């Protein structure tokens, strides 16, 4: 007949630090709420600069939470943070400057060629 051995230990995995788990759940909740707001705005607001600006700002906030908490950048040394943040800021500046320049060129061509 089969014999089972019980060592008195549970097979359940218990969280080591309930405060950390609670913090991660709060961050996940914040991300969920922001996503729900984005979803609501996408179907209720008129398309345009305001909606796009709101989406960009909310995306940056969500990115901060994801990179800071889930990728643990929030807890790294300053040099590593800046080594990651500065190139991203440069790329964002590059994209923004190209959009501004493209708008200027487009408007200039309209004025010149009609």
Secondary structure, DSSP 8 states (H G I E B T S, - for coil): -------S-------S-HHHHHHHHHHHHHHHHHHHHHHHHHHHS-SSHHHHHHHHHHHHHHHHHIIIIIS-GGGS-HHHHHHHHHHHHHHHHHHHHHHHHHHHHHHHHHHHH-
